[in-house]
Amino acid sequence: MPVTIFLGLTVTLALFSCGGQKATHATDSSDTGAAAKKESAAPAGAAYDCKYFGLTLASGWDATAEKFGMAMVLPKGQISPGLYFKFEGEGNAAGTAEESINTMIQNYGGSPMESATVAGIEFKTTTYPYSGMQQTMYVAYRNGTKITITIEGMGAKDNPDIKAMLATVVLK
């Protein structure tokens, strides 16, 4: 009988330990970096697909249907932080990413222009305040279409869900 009780307790403890939240600590920093990289590369949510792009939504996030070349990705039931996609020109967009970003830097006091890669495309980017919110804008031109990705919300460009979703973007 004592063996049965011991086995029962062991199984019960094992079940309880598997049902909780993931552990957030690691024994050394290299394990932490690898785990963070793995988590940011694979959101757990549903696939989103529209005329212009696709991505994997992070768990707890939703995307609006693409309308007039625009789509929003937001946490369910919230308005911030946000990830906004805009496609302009459909083969007829004029200008350069640098011009667009320089306009934001001049008009809104944006940070110095940087480069970032999303979906294998080089974007120009700046971060600036707009209507009391921090925004980071990414701009690229591809096949005559201006692609703008805006990350809205204080510290949102460092949000792990947003980073993970951007890592899954596929442009069409």
Steps between C-alpha positions, in 0.01 A plus 500: 500500500772761577645448150157575348470821703853603401427439129170687528671800657777495238251496212292775662804723553614439143159602366493817708851599397410464129182705525649828618659784309833461328805562713655835422845444644797309366819373654728708279467798268564302180191288572296815559608654169424182306158468662413863430611467139293183457190661653530815287533294182184294547181675612236257623196665341315452175618570148389829342496542125387782273564632150833663594656292776467219747628445853448287806307683768631479853267329744242751622527726193255563216530660157239700314407409147711688247307798367632756255852361540499527879484246783534532878639240740402561863473313827144367529272766648773767514613792288865505603764388437431466131657384178367674188565404138437733205560426132481795257538540130457141378777536245483879471649634824760770452773608739744321721496353848766752600278792392205366697704446814675838470155664485406332829832600656453864395128532573482298822849509648575138418812315601785472247417273207599136536465190286308188598412184313145361494405210273840519334442861391707794626282764663600846617372582846461776759331535839304816585225630729155539343183602686662416832603149387834368392501362146763321297453515126657263248487591128611309191414503132452169324381452142366855490302463823579704810487275807461669837502308826429706810547376854299711742529521876762587759774239481298299247791455258662286771179303574585129462164422333552774241857388433382142461225596257733718292737204475223299330388760244489379140445770237313407181 
